[in-house]
Amino acid sequence: MIGRVGRWLDDRLGLARFTRSALDKIFPDHWSFMLGEIAFYSFAVLVITGVFLTFFFDPSLKDATYHGRYLPLHGVHMSAAYASAVHLSFDVRAGLLMRQMHHWAALVFLGAIVLHLCRVFFTGAFRRPRELNWVVGVTLLALAMANGFAGYSLPDDLLSGTGLRIMYSIVLSIPLAGTWLAFAIFGGEFPSDHIISRLYVIHILLVPALIAGLLSVHLAVLWHQKHTQFPGRGRTNDNVVGSHLWPTYAARSVGLLAIVAAVIALAGGLAQINPIWLYGPFHPASVTTAAQPDWYVGWLEGALRLFPPWRITVFGYTVPEVFWPGIVLPGITFGLLYVWPFLEGRVTGDDRREHHLLDRPRNRPVRTALGVSTLAFYLTLFVAGSQDILAQKAGVSITPVTRTLQVLVFALPLAAGLLAWRVARDLHAADPDHERGDQRTWPTERRPARPAATPAAARTSTGAPIATVAKASATGFLAGVVTTVAALVAGWRSRRHR
C-alpha cells in the first residue's frame, strides 16, 4: 500500500526524481561547516521547549499573590507574569528543566550564529555570489538578539525589569521620534501595563516566524548555489568534495542533532541560569546591583558604561548621552555588517568574479586583521559590562576600572589587529604553495549561472557510509542517555526544592 501511494504521488508530483537528486547532493566534510547546523538544531530545541512554556506562562501585569511551593515568596504580591514563571519553575513537573533548556538553547543559538558569521567572514564565504546569504545571516543575528531580549524580559523579575528600563531610555533618546516610538512600543510611559503582553506576541509569534522564514531562504540559497569548500587536492571551482547527503552526511547530521539536544538538556538540568526567584518581582522604585544581561547584549551594556556623558543640543533638540552608545554604535555595527561584502568587493576590485573556494585567513592579512581588531573591540566592551564586578573583586574604586577600560577599548583592538596582520602576513609568505593556492581561490573564468549536469568525475564523495552510520548511531544513543540522565537529575533537584 505504501508503494502504491508513493507511485501515485510520484506520477503527479515527480517526487522520485527530485528525491534522488537531493539525496545524491554532496556536502564538504570540514568541521566548521557544522556551526550553522548547531544554530539550526538549537532553534529546533527553542521551538519545542518554547511550546511547552506557553502552556503555563501568563503574559499579564495584573496583580497576583503567590501561593506556590517556593516559601520565601509565599504571600508576596507580584505580577501574574512573574507568579506564573515562579510557578512554572517549582510547581510544574519538568518546568524548571524546560525553562533552563530554553534559556541555554537561546544562548547556544546566538553563539552558533556569531561563530558561523565569523567563519564566513574570515574565509571570504560572503563574496559573490553569496552576498544575499550574508545579508540574510546578519538579519538572523539581529532578529535572534531582539527575540532573546524579548524572552529575557517576559518574567517581569527585578533583573529583566532593569533591562526594560534601559531599553525604554535608549528608545526615548532618539531625537524627534524617540517619545513617539517609546510610547508606541511600551503602550505608555514606563512602566507600562502593556509591554509584557506585546513582547509575548513578538517573542512567540512574529520574530520566530521571521527567523523560520529566513532560515528557509538561507538553506534554499545554499542548496541552489552549492556549498563552498576550502582549496586543496582535487578541489576546484567547479566541484564539491565531500560526502553524499544520504546516508553519510544525514547520519552525521542526526548524530550532531542528538549531541546538541543532549548538551542543552544537560546544561538545563545541571547548570542554573536566570534564577528569577532570587531576584524578586520588579518594582519601578527598585533596582538590582551587579545586573548583567545575557552575553549577546553585554557589549551594548559595556558601551553604555564606558561612553562619556556627551549631551548636545541641535536646533533646540537635546541629544542625550545614551543615544551614542545605544543607537549610533549598534547602527554602525549592523550597517557595516550589511555592506561589508559589497564594500570589500569594490575596494579590492573583486566584485565581478564568482568564488566557490574559500580563503585561508592567513592569505588575507588585511581582512583578518580587521576582523580580529573588531572582535577585540567588542570583547572589551563585553568585559566593560561587568566593570562593577571587576572593581568589587579587585577591591578598588570603579573609577580607575572605567578609565582603564576606556583606554583598552581603543588600544587593545589596535594591538590585536596589528599582531594578527603580522602573523597572517608571515604565515602567507612562508607558505610555499600560496601562489598556487591563490590561483585556485581566484579563477579567471566565471561559473555559468545554470551549469550542466556535473560529471561523475567532478562530484567526489568521501567517507565510509556504513562506518559513519554506526558512529552516528552510537553518538545518538550516548546523547539520548545523557539527555535522560539530565532529566532525572533535574527532577531530583525539583523534588529537593519542594
NUROTI-748675 format. One record per residue: y, x, z of N, C-alpha, C in turn. Coordinates in steps of 0.1 Angstrom, whole numbers, plus 5000, padded with zeros to 4 digits. Each point is the difference from the previous one (the first is absolute). Last residue first. Example, Ala and Ser with C-alpha at 12.3 -4.5 7.8 and 13.67 -1.06 7.14 Angstrom:
// NUROTI-748675
497851285071501150095000501149925008
494350034999501249915000501250095000
//
This chain:
// NUROTI-748675
521251115465499949875006499650005014
500350394975501349955002500049865007
495950204986500650075012501449955003
497849844962499449945012500650075012
501250184959500749875001499449935013
498150414987501450025005500749875003
495849984979499850045013501450035007
499949894954499749895008499850035015
500850354970501249925001499749875008
496550284989500850075010501349915003
497049864966499449995013500950065011
501350054955500249865004499449985014
499450434981501449975003500349865005
495750114984500250075013501549975004
498849864957499349925011500350055014
501550254962500849875002499449925011
497750394988501250035007500949875002
496149964975499650035013501350035009
500549954953499749875007499750025015
500650384974501349935002499849875007
496250244986500650065012501349935003
497849854961499349975012500650065013
501950114958500349875004499249955012
499150424983501350005005500449865005
496050064977499950065013501349995007
499949874956499349905008499950055015
501850294967500949895003499449895009
497350364985501050055009501049895004
496849904967499350025013501050055011
501549954955499749875006499450015014
500750394975501249955005499849865006
496350214980500550075012501249955006
498549834959499149965011500450075013
502650104960500149865005499149975012
502250474986498749944999500049865006
504050334974499449955012498649944998
504150024962499350105009499549935012
501949914945499749955014499350115007
503449934954499150085008499849945013
501849924949500049925012498950065009
500850174957501350025007500049925013
496350004969500150135005501350025008
499049594978499150025012500250145006
504149774974498650044997499350045013
503849624997499950145004498550044996
503049634974499050015010499750155003
504849924983498749954995499050025011
505249935013499050104994498749934996
505249865008498749935000499050094994
504250185006500149895010498749935001
500150534988500349874994500049895010
501250515011498849915000500449874994
502350484989500249885008498749924999
501050564995499749884993500249885010
500650445014501149974991499749874993
498550155052499650014986501149954991
499650165051501049954991499650014986
497050135034500749905007501149934991
497250374986499249885002500849895005
502150414996499749954987499249875001
500850255039501249924995499849944987
496650285017500149875007501249924996
499550434983499049914994500049875006
502750325020500549974987499149904992
498750175043501149905001500549964986
496350305018499849904990501249904999
499650375032499850064986499949894989
502850005048498849934994499850064986
503750125029498750085003498849934993
504449804998500050134993498750085002
500549595023500049984986500050134992
500550025047498649964996499949974985
504250115017499250115001498549974996
503249655002500350094989499150125000
499749695036499549944987500350104989
501750135042498550005000499549954987
504649975006499650144999498550014999
501949585007500450054987499450144998
499749815043499049934990500350054986
503050155033498750055002499049954991
504349814999500050144995498750075002
500549575018500049994986500050144994
500249965047498749964995500049994985
504150095021499150125002498649964994
503349664999500450114992499050125001
499449625028499749984986500350114991
501350065046498650004998499649964985
504649985015499550144998498550004997
502349585008500550074987499350144998
499049745038499849904990500550054986
500650245042498750024994499849904988
503949985027500050124993498750014992
500549645029501049994989500150124991
497250005039499449934989501049984988
501650215040499050084993499349934988
503049765027500750104992499050094993
498349685030500649934988500750114991
498250145041498949974991500649944987
503050095035499650124992498849984991
501549625026501150054991499550134993
497549775035499849954987500950064990
498550265045500949894996499749964986
496050225027501350044997500849884996
495150075009500850015012501450044998
496049914970500550145001500950015013
498249584989498950095002500450145002
503349674990499349975013498950105003
502250024958500950055011499349975013
497749844963500150145000500850065011
500049544994498750045005500050155001
503649814979500149975014498750055007
500350024953500950105006500049985015
497549804960499550015014500950105008
500849914954499949875005499449995014
500450404974501349965007499949865005
496550174974499950065013501349965008
499849864956499049945007499950055015
502850214969500649875004499049925009
498550404980501050035010500649875006
497149964963499350035012500950045012
501949934958499649875006499150025012
501450394976501249925004499649875007
496750274980500550065012501249935006
498249864958499149975011500550055013
502350124962500249865003499249965011
499450434983501349995007500349865004
496250084974499850065014501349985008
500249884954499149915008499850045014
502450284970500849885003499249905008
497850394985501050045010500849875004
496949964965499350025013501050035011
501649984956499649865005499350015013
501150414980501249925004499749875005
496450294984500750045013501249925004
495649944970501349944999500850035013
495550154994500650024986501349934998
497549965041500450144998500650034987
497949575010501450025006500550144999
496849804963499850055013501350035007
499249614962500550135004499450055013
497649654964500950015011500550155001
498549684956499550115009501050035011
500949694966498849945006499350115009
505049874972499350105009498849935006
503949964956499149935009499250115008
505150044977498650034999499249935011
504849994997499549934988498550034997
503150185036499949855001499549934988
501450485016498649974998499749855001
504150285009499849984986498649974996
502250085045499150104994499849984985
502849705024500550135003499150114994
498849544995501250034993500550145002
496249845023499750014986501250044992
500449925046499450134997499750014986
501949605013500950115003499450134997
497449614998500950004988501050125002
496949925035499350034988500950014988
502049875042499550144999499250034987
502249585019500450064988499450144998
498949735039499949914988500350084987
500750215043498549984997499849924987
504450055016499550124994498549994997
501949645023500650014986499550124993
498849925045499249934990500650004986
502450245034498550045000499249924990
504649895008499950124992498550044999
500949635027500349974986499950124991
499450055047498949934994500249974985
503850195023498850094999498849934995
503949735007500250104990498850094998
499949675035500149944987500050114989
499850115047499249884999499949944986
502750405014498550035001499249874998
504749934994499650124993498550045002
502249635023499849974986499450124993
501449985047498649974997499749984985
504550085019499250124999498549974997
503949654982499550065013499150124998
504149774972498750044997499550085013
504149624989499550115008498550024996
504549804973498749975004499450125008
504449994978500049915011498649965005
500650324965500749884996499949895010
497350375017500350004985500549864996
498750345046500649874996500450014985
496250265036501250014991500449864997
496650325034500549864998501350014992
495750345018501149984990500349864998
497150315034500649875001501249994990
495550314992501250005008500749864999
494650084996501250004991501249995009
495450015018500750124996501349994993
497149625013500450085012500750134997
498549714966500949925008500550085012
496550184973501350004993501149935008
495549985016500650135001501450024994
497649604993500450015014500650135003
498049954958501349925001500550005014
495950214993501150084993501349925001
496049795015500550105010501250084994
497149644980501549985001500550105011
495450014990500649994987501449965000
497250045040500350134994500849984987
500549635039498850064992500550114992
503349935039499349914991498850064994
502550095049499850064987499249904991
502750045050499649914990499950064986
501350135049498950074993499449904989
502649725033500250144997498850054993
501949485000499050095006500450144996
502849525010499750104990499050105006
502749475008499150115005499850094988
502449584998500850095009499250125005
498149654971501150074993500850105009
494849905004501149935005501250084994
494249974993501450044997501049915006
495050115022500749924990501450054997
496350355017500649885004500749924989
497250445003501550004997500749885006
495250075002500750095009501550004998
497049744973500049945014500750105010
499250114953501249925002500149945015
497850434974499649915012501149915004
498950334959500949895002499649915011
496150304991501350014992500849875002
495150315017501049905002501350024992
494850154991501450055001501049895002
495249914995500150115010501450055002
498649644969499249985012500350105011
502150024956500449875006499249985013
498950384974501450015006500449875007
496049984977499850105011501450025007
499949754961499449925010499850095013
501650204961501049915005499549925012
497050284978501050085007501149915006
496749804972499450055013501050085008
501249854956499949885010499450055013
500350324967501349965003500049895010
495950154982500550105009501449955005
497849744968499349995013500650105010
501650024955500449875006499449995014
498550364974501450025006500549885006
495949964978499950085012501350035006
500049784960499549915010499850085013
501150254962501249925005499649905011
496650264979500950095008501249925005
497149784971499350035013500950085009
501649924956500049885008499350025014
500050354968501349985006500049885009
495950084977500450115008501349975007
497349734967500049975015500750105008
502549854967498849955005498850094996
504450134990500349905010498849955007
499950504980500049864995500349905012
501750525002498949915002500249864994
502550474983499749945013498749925000
504150204965498850065005499849945014
502849864953500049995015498650055004
503550074953498749965006500249985015
503450174968499449884993498749955007
502850405011500949885000499449884995
496750365022501150014990500949875002
495650315023501049895002501150024991
496350315006499549884994501049895001
500850375034499150024989499549864995
504749975022498850085004499150014988
504749715024499550094989498850085005
501049525022500550145001499450084988
500949464996499150105006500650145000
501049414992500350144999499050085006
498949504980500450085012500450144996
500649544969499050095004500550095012
502249614979500450134996499050115002
499249535012500450014986500350144996
499049915045498849974992500350024985
503550035032499250115001498749994991
503049635003500650114992499150135001
498649645026499949964986500650114991
500450045047498650024995499849974986
504249905019499750155001498750034995
501249555004500750064989499750154999
498349765037499349964987500650074988
502250065041498750075000499249974987
503949755008500350134996498850095000
499549565016500350004986500350144995
499249955046498849974992500350004985
503750045029499250125000498749984992
502849635005500650104991499250135000
498649665030499849964986500650104990
500750075046498650034996499749954986
504449905017499850154997498550034997
501149545011500850054988499750154997
497549775037499949944987500850074989
499650135048498649954997499949944986
504250185018498950105004498749954994
504049734996500150134992498850085002
500349635027499849964986500050124991
501150075045498649964999499649974985
504550095013499350124998498549974998
502849645010500250054987499350134997
499749805043499349924990500350054986
502250225034498650035001499249914990
504849965004499650124994498550025001
502949635018499349984987499450134995
502949925039498849935003499149994987
503650415014499949874994498749945002
503550385025498649974995499949864995
503450194980498950055008500249985015
502049674961500350125007498850055008
498849714957501049995011500350135006
496549944968500349865002501049985011
498250424979499649965013500249865003
501150184957498650055003499649945014
504349904984499149944991498550045004
503750195023499849865004499049934991
501150444990499450005013499849855004
502350084959498650045000499349995013
504749924998499249904993498550035000
502950335018499949885009499249894993
500750404974499250015012499849885009
502750104958498949915000499250005012
504150284996500249874993498849905002
498850505013501349954998500049874991
496150165034500350004986501449954998
497750015043500950114997500450014985
496749695020501449965003501050114996
495350084997500449904990501549965002
498250295032500150074987500449904990
499349835043501250084999500150074987
496149755008501249914999501350084999
496050245008500149954986501249914998
499150155044500550114991500149954986
498249705030501450025003500650114992
495449934998500749894993501550015002
497250305024500050034986500749904992
499449915045500950114998500150044986
496749695011501449945001501150104998
495550155004500349944987501349934999
498650175042500250114991500349954986
499249695035501250075002500250114990
497149594984500050085012501350085001
498149684964501249975009499950075013
496950004959499649965013501249975010
500650144952499649875002499649975015
501450424976501049935007499549865004
497450314974500250065012501049925009
499149864956498949985009500250065013
503350094968500049865003498849965009
500350444984501149985010500049855004
497050134966499650065013501049975010
501049874957499149915006499550055013
503050274975500649885004499049905007
498350404981500950035012500649875005
497549974961499150025011500950035013
502249954959499549875005499150025012
501750394979501149935006499549865005
496950264976500350075013501249925007
498749864957498949975010500450065014
502750114963500349865005498949965010
499450414980501150015009500449865005
496650024968499650065012501150015010
500949854956499249905008499650065013
502250284971500949905005499349905008
497350324979500850065011501049905006
497649874962499150005012500750065011
502250014959499949865005499250005013
500350404975501249985008500049865006
496750264971499749935012501249985009
498850244955500449864999499949925013
502350415003499649914989498550014997
501050155049500750034987499549904989
498650065048501049904997500650014986
496950315023499349884994500949894997
500550475020500749954988499349894993
499150255043499250034988500649954987
502149935043499850144999499150044988
500949535009501350084998499650154997
496549705012500549974986501350084997
498250035043499150064991500449984985
502549795035500150155000499150074990
499549535006501350044993500350145000
496349865025499749984986501350034991
500450015047499250114995499749994985
502249645020500850115001499350134994
497549605006501049994989500950124999
496949975036499350034987501049994988
501749885043499750154999499350034987
500749555010501350074996499850154999
496249745013500549964987501250074996
498450065044499250084990500449964986
502149775035500450145000499250084990
498849555005501450014994500450145000
496049915021499849994986501450014993
499949985047499550134995499950004985
501149595021501150105001499650144995
496749665001501149964991501150105000
496550055031499650034987501149974989
500849865044500150154999499550054986
499649535010501450045000500250154998
495649835004500649974988501550034999
497750085041499450084989500749974987
501049725036500750135001499550104989
497949575002501449994996500750145001
495349855011500350104989501450004996
499149595027499050104999500250084987
503949785031499249974987499050114998
503150025036499249875002499249974988
503150395005499150005012499149875001
503150114962499650135005498949995011
502449624982499150054990499350135005
503449815026498849925001498950054990
504250204998499350045012498749925002
502849874964499550144998499250055012
502149585003498849994992499550144997
504049975024498949945008498750004992
504050134979499550105009498849955008
502149694972499550114992499450115009
502349635019498649974996499450114991
503750145036499949924988498649974997
501350055051500150094988500049914988
499550025059500649934989500250104988
496250045041501350054995500449914988
495849975026501249925005501350044995
496350364998499749865003501249935006
499350474985500949924993499849855003
497350355019501350055002501149914993
495149924995500649955013501550055001
496749874959500750135004500949965011
497449674979499250085009500650135004
502949554986498850064996499350095010
504349714995499049975010498650054996
505850004986498750064999499149975011
504249734977499650065012498650054999
504449874964498649985004499850085013
504149834960499650055013498649975004
501650084948500149905011499550055013
500050224955500850055012500349895010
495950104960501149915005500650075012
495750064969501350064997501149925004
494750075015501049894999501450064997
494350154995501450045003500949884997
495250004992500350005014501550035004
497750004955499549885007500549995014
501150384972500849884998499449875006
497750435002501149995009500949874998
496350114970499549965013501249985010
501050164957499649865000499549955013
501150464995501249915001499649854999
496750334995500449995014501249915001
498550084956499049945008500349985014
503050244972499949854996499049935008
500450475006501349935004499949854997
496650284983499949985014501149935006
500450124955499049905002499749975015
502950354989500749874998499049885001
498450445003500749975012500749864998
497850174963499149955010500649975013
502750204966499549874995499049935011
501750455007501049905001499549864997
497150354992500149985014501149905003
499550134956498949915004500149985015
502950314981500449874996498949905004
499150455008501049955009500549864996
496750284976499549905009501149945009
500450374969500149874993499549895009
499750465013501349955001500249864993
495950274997500249925013501449945001
497450104952500850075010500349915012
497549904958499350025013500950065010
501049664954499950145005499450015014
498849604965501050045009499850145005
498349634958499950125007501250035009
497249554975501250075002499850125009
496849644988499950134994501250095001
499849555015499050075008499850144995
502749704975500650035013499150095009
498549844958501150104998500650045013
496749665000499450134996501150114999
501549565008499350065012499450134997
502049754964501050065010499350065012
497249784970500650124993501050065009
498049605015499050114999500750134994
502249565003500150095012499150124999
501649604970499750134996500150105011
500549504998501050095004499850144996
497049634988501349945000501250105003
495250125000500349944987501449954999
498550165042500350114990500249954986
498849705035501450055002500350114990
495649834999501049894997501450055001
496550285014500150004985501049894996
499250035046500650124995500250004985
497549665021501449985003500850124995
495450034996500549904990501549985003
497750285029500150064987500649914990
499049845043501250095000500250074986
496249735006501249925000501350095000
//
